[in-house]
């Protein structure tokens, strides 16, 4: 489990949400790869999704 902060949240025309997140742990980049599935937890599972590839510059911390 890796904590993350939502940096951007956009509703798509089909009603789905697309989010850009920043993980709190550098270790996450080993496990969070395009195509990986995940659950969103807030005291319980409240959603799920699939990691999409990032196309753009790598951000520096």
C-alpha positions in Angstrom: 0.0 0.0 0.0 1.4 3.4 -1.0 -0.1 6.7 0.1 -0.6 9.2 -2.7 -1.8 12.8 -3.1 -4.1 13.7 -6.0 -2.6 16.6 -7.9 -5.2 16.9 -10.7 -8.6 15.3 -11.1 -10.6 15.6 -14.4 -14.0 14.1 -15.2 -14.0 12.5 -18.6 -17.0 12.8 -21.0 -18.0 9.2 -20.1 -18.3 10.1 -16.4 -15.0 8.4 -15.4 -12.4 10.3 -13.4 -8.8 10.7 -14.5 -6.3 11.6 -11.8 -2.6 12.5 -11.7 -1.2 11.5 -8.4 2.1 12.0 -6.5 3.2 9.0 -4.4 4.6 9.6 -1.0 7.2 6.8 -1.3 9.9 6.5 -4.0 9.4 2.7 -3.7 6.1 3.1 -5.4 7.7 3.5 -8.8 8.9 -0.2 -8.6 5.3 -1.4 -8.3 3.1 1.3 -10.0 3.6 0.4 -13.6 1.3 1.1 -16.6 -1.4 -1.6 -16.7 -1.3 -2.3 -12.9 -4.7 -2.4 -11.2 -5.4 -0.7 -7.9 -8.0 0.1 -5.3 -8.7 3.5 -3.8 -9.1 3.2 0.0 -10.7 5.7 2.4 -11.3 3.5 5.5 -12.6 1.0 3.0 -12.4 0.3 -0.8 -14.3 3.2 -2.5 -13.0 2.8 -6.1 -10.6 1.0 -8.4 -8.6 1.8 -11.5 -5.8 1.0 -13.9 -2.5 2.9 -14.1 -2.0 4.6 -17.5 1.3 5.5 -19.0 2.6 9.0 -18.4 3.5 11.0 -21.5 5.3 14.1 -20.5 8.4 15.4 -18.7 9.4 13.7 -15.5 8.8 16.0 -12.5 11.5 16.7 -10.0 10.8 16.8 -6.3 
